[in-house]
Amino acid sequence: MIITLPIEPTGCPRPRAVIRGGHAGVYMPSEYLEWQGRCALAFMQCLAAPLREGRLDWLKGGRISVEAVFPRTATKPKGVETPQWKAGGRLRFRRFDADNVCKAVLDALQVALCERLLIVDWDDDCMEIGSVDRWYAAAGEGPSIRVTLEKLEGT
């Protein structure tokens, strides 16, 4: 199953620490939680019908692969050759680590499945990680996240 989310990808940030009233705590940045909510809603819209029909029972033992297409910046990024940038094609993106991009997508999928679609026994530890590709968009291409969910043999 391939799901394309028309959302700008991001990497999962580190939790922030704070001391309030003499008590220490951690929290995730609000921008990330808003992004996660938008992704979860998009996942929910794509997965609700197949889940109702029982076509995604294998999600508890599948593989996820992510292709993250980041927006093309107005100026050439550091480390990219000018002729390549001017050619307008997709180029490798290296700002966010691949594991952080995948973690952000898995977090959003978990919110969609567990909090919104109420599948209480699903956790991202049951998924195998396939590939994670990160790109700058080609000229005229918008940002997106393409998620491939595949059934593994024996699940």
N, C-alpha and C positions, 0 to 999 in steps of 0.2 A: 504494500500500500504506500503510495506516495502522496504526501500532503505538502502543498505549497502555501506558506503563510506570507501575505504581502506586508510584512512587518520588518523594520530594520533590525538586524541581529545585534546582540550585545554579548558580552562575556559576564559570567557570574562574578560579582565583586566579593571582596572579603567582607565579613561582617564588621560593623563598626562597634567600638566599645564606648560606654558612657558610664559616668557615675552620677546618680541622681539621689538626693536625700541620703547619702552615705551608702547606697547600694549600687553595686556594679551590675551592668547588664550589657547585652549585645543586641544589635538590631541590623536589619538590612536597609540600605538607602531607599528612600521613598520612590525615587525615579526607577529603580530596579523593580520594586514591587508593582508599580504601575505598568511597566513593560510586561512583567510576568502575567498580570491580569489580562492584558490585551492578547497575549499569546494563548493563554488558557482559554479565553473565549473563542478564539479562532480554532483551536484544537477541538473544543467542545462541539462547535458547529460541524466540523468534519467527521467527528467520531460518534456522535449521538446515534445516528441511524444504524450504522454497522454494529454498534454495541447492542442496541435494542433487538436486532435481528440475530444476535449470537454469533456474528462472524468474526469477532475479535477475541475469542477465548484464549488464543495463543499469545496474547500480549504479555502474559505472565512468564513467558520464556522466549522472547523474540530478540531481534537485533535492531538497533537504531543507527542510522547513518545520517549525517547532517551536512548540508551544503549551505553555507552562510554567504550571502552576497551583500556586502556593505556598500553604502552609497559612494559614488565617485566624488572625490573632493575637487574643489575649484583649483587648488594648487597641487603640483606634483608632490607626492609623498617622498620622504627621505628614503634613499636606497633604491628608488625606481629610476631607470634611465629615461631621459626626456623623449627619445624617439618611441619607446614603448608606450609611454603615457599618451603621447600625441596620436598614436595609432588608434586609440580608442577601444581596444579589446579588453577582455577581462585580465586582471593581473592578480598575482598572489597577494593576500592581505596577511600581515603578520603582527598587527597591533595587539589583539587579544589572543591569548594562548588557546589552542584548539580544545584543551580539556575544559577551559572555562566557558567556551561557547557551547560545547556539548552539555555541560552541567546546567547552564541557563535554560536550554531547550528541555532537558529532562525535568527540571524544576517546574517549568510551565506545564509540561505534559502531566506531571503528578498532580498539580493543582486542578487541572481539567478533569482528570479521572477520579481523583479521591474527594476533592472538595465540591466540585460542581456536578459530576455525574455519579457520585456516591459509590464508587467501587472501593470499598474500605480495605480490601486485602491486597491492593496493588502497591508496589514500591519500585523505585527505579533500580534497585539492586538486582531485580530479576531480568534486566535487559543487558544484553551483550552490546558493547560499543563497536560499531563498524568503523567507517571512515568519517573524518571531519575535515571538510574542505572549506577554506576561507578565501573569498575573492573580493577585489574591488569590482564594482559593476562596470560593464562595458558602457561606452558612451550611449546615452539614451535609455539605458536599462535602469530600472528601479531596484531598491533594496528588497530582499526577500530571504526567507528561510525555507529550504526544501528538506523535508524530513522523510526518510524512507524507513518504514517499519516492515520488517520481514519475519516470517515464521521460520523458526529453526527446526530442523528434523528432530523428532522425538518429543515435541511440545504439543 
